[in-house]
Amino acid sequence: MKVGDKVEKIKGYKWPGVVVSMFSTLKGKPRLVVECTVPEVGGALHIYNPEQLRLID
């Protein structure tokens, strides 16, 4: 996944959005910042590991 990709959270609550940033933790684990695209919470950011997300069209 890369910045600009449309994604959604795989399990639990729905969180469709766009990857707006990527970074690594101090232990070197990748993380993605996803900005929600649902109007009611548009602009809200969540941080996920890549395994929590899937690409959408």
PALUMGU-234638 format. One record per residue (C-alpha): residue in one letter; residue number from 0; x, y, z. Coordinates in nm, 2 decimals, m for minus. Each point is the difference from the previous one (the first is absolute). Example, Ala and Ser with C-alpha at 12.3 -4.5 7.8 and 13.67 -1.06 7.14 Angstrom:
<'A', 0, <1.23, m0.45, 0.78>>
<'S', 1, <0.14, 0.34, m0.07>>
***
This chain:
<'M', 0, <0.00, 0.00, 0.00>>
<'K', 1, <0.10, 0.36, m0.06>>
<'V', 2, <m0.11, 0.35, 0.07>>
<'G', 3, <m0.31, 0.08, m0.20>>
<'D', 4, <m0.13, m0.36, 0.00>>
<'K', 5, <m0.37, m0.05, 0.09>>
<'V', 6, <m0.03, m0.26, 0.28>>
<'E', 7, <m0.24, m0.13, 0.26>>
<'K', 8, <0.05, m0.17, 0.33>>
<'I', 9, <m0.05, m0.38, m0.03>>
<'K', 10, <m0.17, m0.09, 0.33>>
<'G', 11, <m0.21, 0.17, 0.27>>
<'Y', 12, <m0.13, 0.36, m0.06>>
<'K', 13, <0.00, 0.13, m0.35>>
<'W', 14, <0.27, 0.25, m0.09>>
<'P', 15, <0.02, 0.08, m0.37>>
<'G', 16, <0.25, 0.26, m0.09>>
<'V', 17, <0.32, 0.10, m0.18>>
<'V', 18, <0.36, m0.06, 0.11>>
<'V', 19, <0.14, 0.34, 0.08>>
<'S', 20, <0.33, m0.09, 0.16>>
<'M', 21, <0.23, m0.29, 0.07>>
<'F', 22, <0.27, m0.05, 0.27>>
<'S', 23, <0.18, m0.26, 0.21>>
<'T', 24, <m0.02, m0.04, 0.37>>
<'L', 25, <0.32, 0.00, 0.21>>
<'K', 26, <0.01, m0.38, m0.04>>
<'G', 27, <m0.02, 0.04, m0.38>>
<'K', 28, <m0.36, m0.11, m0.04>>
<'P', 29, <m0.19, 0.17, m0.29>>
<'R', 30, <m0.30, 0.22, 0.08>>
<'L', 31, <m0.25, 0.17, m0.23>>
<'V', 32, <m0.20, 0.31, 0.09>>
<'V', 33, <m0.35, m0.02, m0.16>>
<'E', 34, <m0.22, 0.31, m0.04>>
<'C', 35, <m0.37, m0.11, 0.02>>
<'T', 36, <m0.22, 0.09, m0.30>>
<'V', 37, <m0.34, m0.05, 0.17>>
<'P', 38, <m0.16, 0.35, 0.01>>
<'E', 39, <m0.10, m0.02, 0.37>>
<'V', 40, <0.36, m0.05, 0.11>>
<'G', 41, <0.18, 0.12, m0.31>>
<'G', 42, <0.35, 0.12, 0.07>>
<'A', 43, <0.05, m0.22, 0.31>>
<'L', 44, <0.32, m0.20, 0.00>>
<'H', 45, <0.08, m0.35, 0.13>>
<'I', 46, <0.33, m0.19, 0.00>>
<'Y', 47, <0.01, m0.36, m0.11>>
<'N', 48, <0.25, m0.27, m0.08>>
<'P', 49, <m0.03, m0.12, m0.36>>
<'E', 50, <m0.16, m0.34, 0.09>>
<'Q', 51, <m0.30, 0.19, 0.14>>
<'L', 52, <m0.09, 0.15, m0.34>>
<'R', 53, <m0.09, m0.10, m0.36>>
<'L', 54, <0.01, 0.20, m0.32>>
<'I', 55, <m0.33, 0.10, m0.15>>
<'D', 56, <m0.09, 0.14, m0.35>>
***
